[in-house]
Amino acid sequence: MYLIKKYNMAEVSTKVTLTNKNYLAEAKMRNHFCVLDRPITEGGGDTGPTPVEYLLTAIAGCVSMTLKKYLEIKDWDLGNIIVEVFQKETLTKEGVIKFLIEEISFEKEVSEKQKEELLKVASRCPVVKMLKGETKVVSNIM
């Protein structure tokens, strides 16, 4: 059993409230608000991104910011950073396997040596590390 302490403001948290409008949820993080929903074909109102779309956005955002910080340290000007993340699935004899593909591009040309370094740096983004199982998730019903 894990001892869960009360979070202080320095720690990261998000509070999501599911409304009474099908799957429409309202989220609050620090001083920011956003909505989540499901597509109409899945019973939602399509008034916002799905949780999976937010997760893919979090990965792409974190990777791009991690890369930008590294580029600043190295003083490399590669222009704009574009990160696109796709969720894919494939059918194997073990069943359906889901995986993510990151496509990272830069406005300016990148050398082979830079590509190697930047791929290593991208894998160190905190969100990617969470997904790779480096963060425990402890659930409680209050």
Secondary structure, 3 states (H helix, E strand, C coil): CCCCCCCCCCCCCCEEEECCCCCCEEEEECCEEEEECCCHHHCCCCCCCCHHHHHHHHHHHHHHHHHHHHHHHHCCCCCCEEEEEEEEEEEECCEEEEEEEEEEEECCCCCHHHHHHHHHHHCCCHHHHHHHHHCCCCCCCC
